Amino acid sequence: MAQREPDAQEKQDAHGNARPSAPSDILPPSPPGPAGSRPDADEDDQERTSPPRKRPRTQAIPRVALSLPTPSTQPSATSPSLSTNDCAPSLAISRFPIQPLNQFRGASASIKRPQEVTHFSYDDDHQYKEDESSVNYYCPPQMGADLKEGFSTFRHYEDKTDPHLDSLLRAVASKERITGLQEQADFVTWRGMMTKIMTAPFDMFAEFAMFATFRDGTIYIEEDFPARAAQRAQEASRPPPKWQDPNMPNHRMMTYWGYKFETLALIPTPPSETPREVIDARPKAPVSNYAQHCSIVRTSFGPHVLLLGGEVDGLSAPKPPFLNDPIPWIELKTAEALPSNPSNRDILKFERKLLKFWAQSFLLGVPKIIIGWRSKQGILTGVQELETNKIPGMVRRGTHCWDGNTCINFATAFLGWLRSVVTEEGKVYRLSLEKKAGIVEVRETKEAAEGIVSKDFDEWRKELKGRCGDEKQQGGVADGKAKD
């Protein structure tokens, strides 16, 4: 396929080139009726199990331009610190405080536009495929569709065993076998891990647990799967709060609504090539999340180069012919429709959800987010398209409940600090942020000594390094003969 690189060093900030607009930019053109979002295991449960705030903050913290923090090993109130754990004094704990946020404000650190390195698919049985067989295309859904329909036959895939980074690394190794070149990066991880890090400064419920290991100049980060599985089990057994309306749909149903919307809005071939009967049959099509398509991109935050892998929902148009051109991916979300005269609280609730919407798409270079507005009963009432790079500007002119540049600067500073902490070859470290703690802790651990980097990938990298060494040696001999 032909290649063209318009600007490999192309840079952007959180706001892009957004035109001035009013907070109403985020509202549906014809608001059908009351604010929510496609449920998320982390976000929606927390909202549903916590009583609403009486006085939500709608004003921004005064912006003060300060320089980013530098990595430090000295304990202080505002800088990363190194201390010892009282329960395990032999293991050092490094801490990175999130507050005060003013230290991360100002113009964003330089970043590179994400460019796809490779990709892979999962088929209808969730089996790895090195192709684009699970790519879908956006086609506007039918209004009035019932998002509850088909719930009883939903095929819901959820990992029962730790997937680690296996599929991501498998795809990277395959690309390297073709090119003969190693994909260099400072960090390799799933998009979900970076989303949690990036949104932590403004997520009131932010918490995460991850494992990291340092191999041959690269830090590999994955989710703490056992901790996440335990959390899911706890959430599933937790009774609904007493203040919650008993007529409200449960979490499983609200999660299904998001997948149902994807089925209503996607088709396996471009609309111009798809028979009308296939398009019209979508409301009755079975719903499953087994098949997925994942894009792996190279991007950077300041000096830190990242390889990120994540699921993409579909395309708004076929991929461009030049490999380095932006890909017209789309991200699909559902949200409860805002009332015709939304209150500050309604707008604040929705704009908080936009933080995660934006970060997920921003990290993979997804240019467009399509929101399916629904009623409280799960009826699709409207669709709205948002440009990813304009969302921070909308929020800035609205409630200013979060700031995109601050998220970028925080992530950049955190990654730089992490590189100064996770330095010992082969050791495993645990990264954790407790809810409302405001401090990310990193400590060495024995919990996940194996598996973050697969044995197959380890062996491949050794083989690749051997090949490169042989080629250099042969080149040196040839050069020597030429000089003689």
N, C-alpha and C positions, 0 to 999 in steps of 0.2 A: 504494500500500500504506500502511496506517495507520502512523503513527510515534508512538513514545512514548520519552522519554528519562528513565529512572528516576533516573539520576544521572550526568551527563556527566563529572563530576569524580571518579567512583568510583575509589578507590585500593586497592591491595593490596600485599602483600609477597611474598617468595619462598615463605613457608610457608603462606599463607592462614590458615585456621582449623583446622589439623590437630588431630585428637584425639590424645592420648598413645597411643603404640603401641610395640611392641617391634620390633627389627630383623627379626623373622620376618614382619612385614607384607609385605615385598617378596618372600617366597618363595611358590611355588605352593602352593595348598591341599593337594594330594597330590603332592609332588615326585616326578616319574617317573624322574629319573635324571641326569647331570652338567652350566659357566657360560660363556656366550658371548653373542652378540648378532647381530642382523641385520648382516651385514658392511657396512662403509662404506669407500669408496676411501681415505679419510684414516686412519680409525681401525683397521680390521681388518687391513689390510696391515701396519701398523706393529706391531701385536701379534704377527702371525704371523712377522715378520722380525726380531724382537728376542727374545733368550732371556728366560725368566721371571725376575722379581726373586727373589732368595733370601729377602729379608726385607722383605716389603711393609709399608709404614707403615699402621697401622690407627688410630693415635691422632691426635686433632686438635691443631693448633698452638694454644697458649693464645690465647684471644680477648682482644684489647685494643681498646677503643673509641677510635679516633682520628678526627680530622676528615679529610675527603677532601682530596687534594692540589689545590692551585690551579695553573693553567697558569703556566709559567715559561719564560723564555728563557735562564736562567742555568744553566750546567752544574753538576750536583751528583750525589751518589751515589744520591739517592732521589727526585728530582723531574725532570719533563720538562726536556729540555735542547735547546739549539740549538748545533750545531757545524758544521764544514765537512768535506767529504769529501776525504780525501787524494788520491784518484784524480781527482776533479773539483772542485778548490777553488772554482770559480765557483758551484757549487750547494750551498746550505745544506742540512744534514740536521737535522731535528728528531727528538728521541728521547723516548719515553715508557716509563719502566721499569715492569715489572709487579711486581717485588719492591721492598720487603717488602710482603707481603699484609696485614699488620696495619693499614696505612693505609686499607684498604678495608673493614675489619671493622665490625661493629656493626649497628644497625638500617638497613634498606635505604632508599635514596632514594625519594621519592614517585614512584609510577608510575601511569599510567592504564590501566584495563582496555582491551585492544585492541578496537576496534569496526570492523566491516567498512565500508569506503568503497565498494568496487566489487569486481568479480570478472570472470573470463573462463575459457574452457575451451580445451583443445586436443582436436581430434577424433581419430579412429582413424588419420588420416594426419598427425597432429601439426600441423594447420592451426588458426590462431587463430580462435576463435569467441566472439562477445560474448554469451554466454549461460551457462546452467547445464547444458548437455547432457551434460557428463562427470561430473556429481555422482553418487556412489554411496552406497549405504546398507549399514550393517553388518548381517550376519546370521550368527550363530555357525556356524563351519565344522565339518565332519565330522572327528571325531578319528580318528587312524590314517592320515590321508591322507599320501601320499608326496610330499614337497616337490620331489623330483627329477623327477617325472613331467612330461613336456612340454618338457624343457630343449632338445631338439634343434630344436623349432619356435618357440622364444622370439623374439619381435620386440622387439629391444632398441634403443631410441632413445637416441642420444648426439649432442649438438651437434657438427657438423663445422666450423661457422663460429661466430664470436663472436656470441651472441645479445644482448649488451649488456643494456640495460634496456628494450628496444624494446616487448615485450608489456605490461610493467607500465605504461610511460608511455602506451601506446596506450589502455589501459583507463582510466587517469586522465583523459586528454584527452577521451575519450568521455563520462565522467561530467561533466566541466566544461562540455561542450557542452550537456548537458541542463539543468544547474543555472544556467549562466552565471556561476558562482563559481569562483575559483581555489582548489585544494586547497593550503592553506599548510602547509609543513613545513620543518623545519631540515635533515632528512636524508631521502633517498629511496634505497632499496636493496632487494635481495632478502633474504629471511629468512636465507639461508645465510651471508651476510656478517656479520650481527649475531650469529649463532650462534657463529661462529669467534671474534669479538671477546669475546663474553660468557663463553665457556668457557675462554679462554686462561689465566686464573690457575691453573686446576687440571688442565689438559690437559698431561700430561708430553710429548706429541708435538706440541704446538701449533705450527703454522706456517701462514702465509698470505701471499698477495700480492694486492693490490687496487689499483684506480685510483680516484681521486676528483677531482671538479672542482666549482668553485663557480659557480653561475649564479643571478643575481637573488635572492640571499639564501638559497639552498638548496644543500646539498652532496649531490651524487649519487655513490654508491659502487657499483662493480661489481667482479667478479672479474678478475684478470689472466689472461685466457683463454689466451694463448700459453704462459704459464708453467705453467698447469694442464694443458694438452694435452701439453706436454713431460714433465711429471711422470707423467701417465698412461702415456705411451709407455715411459718408463723402468721403471715398475712392471710393465707387461705383459711386458717382456723380462727382468725380474730372475728368476734361478733361485730355487727355494725354499731356505731355509736348511738346512744339513746336519742340524741337530737336529730338524727337523720330521718328523713321522710321514708317510712316503710314501703311506699309505693315507688320509690326510686329504683331503677334497674341496678343489679349488682355489678360488681367489678368485671366479672367474666363476660357478662352481656355487653358492657360498655367497651371492653377490649374488642369483642367481636365486631362491633359497629365499624371500627377502623378497618378491619380486614374486609368486611362486606363492601365498604366504600371503594376499596381498591379493586374488588371484583367488578363493581359497577362502572368503574372509570378506566379500566385497562383492557386491552385486547392484544393478542400475540403477534399481530402483524400491523403495519401502518394502516390507518383508517381508509386510505384510498385503495388499498389492496384487500380489504376485508369485506366479505359478503354482508349485505344488510341484515340477513337473518342471524348471523353470528353476533352482530352489534346489538340487535334487538333482544337476543336471548340472554343477555347478561344478568338481568334481575333473577332469573331462575338457575343460573350457573352455580355449581357447588363451590363452597368457599374453603380454601386451604392455604396455609402458609408454609407448606413443605417446599415448594419451588421458590427459589430466590435467585437474584443476580447480584453479584458483589463486584464493586469496582475498587481497585487498589491504586492509590494516587501518591505522588510525591509532592510535598509542600514544605514550607519552612516558616518558622516563627523566629524572626531575628536570625541569628547564626545557626539555629538548630534545624537540621534537615529531618523530616519525618516521612515514613512510609505508613500510610493509613489504609485500612480496608474496611468497607462497610457496604451494607445492602442499599441498592438504589431501586426505587419503585418502578420507574419507567422512563420513556423518552417522549418528548413533545414533537420530535421530528427525527428522522434517521440520523445516525452518527455522521459527522462531517468527513470528507475524504482525507483531510490532512490530520495526521495523528496528534499534533500538538494544538489543534484548534479546540476551543471549549466544546464540551459535549452537552447537548440540550436535555440533561436529566431533569426529571421533576420529582418532587417529594409530595406525597399525599397525606393530608391530615383531616380529621373531623373536629368540629367544635360546635357547641350549642350556640344557636343563633342569638345575637345580641338584640335586646328590645329596640324599638324604634327611637326611644329617647333614653339611651343608656346612662346610668349613673356613673360617677367617678369610680365606684367600686366595680361595676361591670367591666369598664374599660381596663381598670387596673388588673383585674383577674385575667383578662384575655392577654394583655400585654406581658404579663409575667410568663404566660405559656409561650408567647412568641420567642422568648429567650432560648428555649430548647429547640424550637422549630428552626430558628436562625442558625444556632451553633451547629446542629447536625448537618444542615445543608451547606453552610459556609465551609466546613472542614473538608468535604468531598468535592467542592466546586459545583454544587447543584444550584443552577441559577434561578429556579422557579419553584415556589411552594403553592400547591393548589389545596384550598380549604373547602371541605364539604360542610356547609352549614346544615344543622339538623335541629329538629324540635326536641323537646324533653322526652317525647315518646319514641324518638329514633326515626323520624320521617325526614328524608333528605329534602330540604327546602331551597337550597341555593348553592352556588359554587363561586368562589372568588380566587383569583390568581394574585400572588404577591411575588415581587422580585426580591430575591434573598438579600441583595446588597442594599436595598432601600429600607429594610425593616428597622435597623438601628436608628435611622433618621426619623422614621415614623414615631418610634418610642421616645426619642429625644424631644420631639415636638409635642408629645402627648404627656404621659405620666412621668416619664424619665425614671422609671423604676429600675432600669438597668442601662448599662452603657457598653457598646460593643468594643470600643477601643480599650476600655479598662479590662475587659475579658481577655483581649489579645495580649495586652501588656502583662497581665497576671500570669497567663499561660507561658509567655516567653520567659519571665523571671523565674517561674517555678521550674521549667525545664532546665534552665541554666543551673539553678541550685541543685536539682536532682543529679545532674551530671557530675557535680562536685561531691555527691554523697554515695551514689551507686558506682563504685570504681573498681571493686575487687572482682577479678575474672572468675566467673562461674558461681559466685555466691548469689543467694536469693534474698531479696529484701521485700518487706511488706509495707505498702503504702496505705495509710488509713486516715479517714476524716470522719469523726463522729458528728452526729447531728448537733448543730448549734455550738460545736466546740470552737470553730474558727481557726483551727490549727491542723495542718497536715503533718502526720508523724511518719517517719521512715525508720525501720529497724531491720537488722538482719534476722532471718528466720530459717527454721528447718522444716516448716510446714509444707513447702512445695519445692523440694530440692530437685525434682525431676519433672519434665514434661513441658515447661514453658517453651523451650526450643526443642522441637522434635529431633529424634535421633537421625531420621532420614535427612533432615535439613543440615544437621551438624556434619554428617558424613559427606553430603554434597559440597558444603563449603570447604571442607578439608580437601576434597578432590579438586575443586576449582582453584584453590590456593596452590595445590601441587602443580596443576596445569600452568598457571601463571608463572610459577617459579621455573618450570622447565622451559617455557617460552623465553623468559628473560635470560636464562643460562644459554640457550641456543643462540639468542640474539647477540650475547656477549662474545661467544666463540666466533660467530660470523664476522662481527666487527673487528675482532682481533686479527683474523685472517686477512681481512681487507686492508688493515693497517700494515701488516707484514708485507 
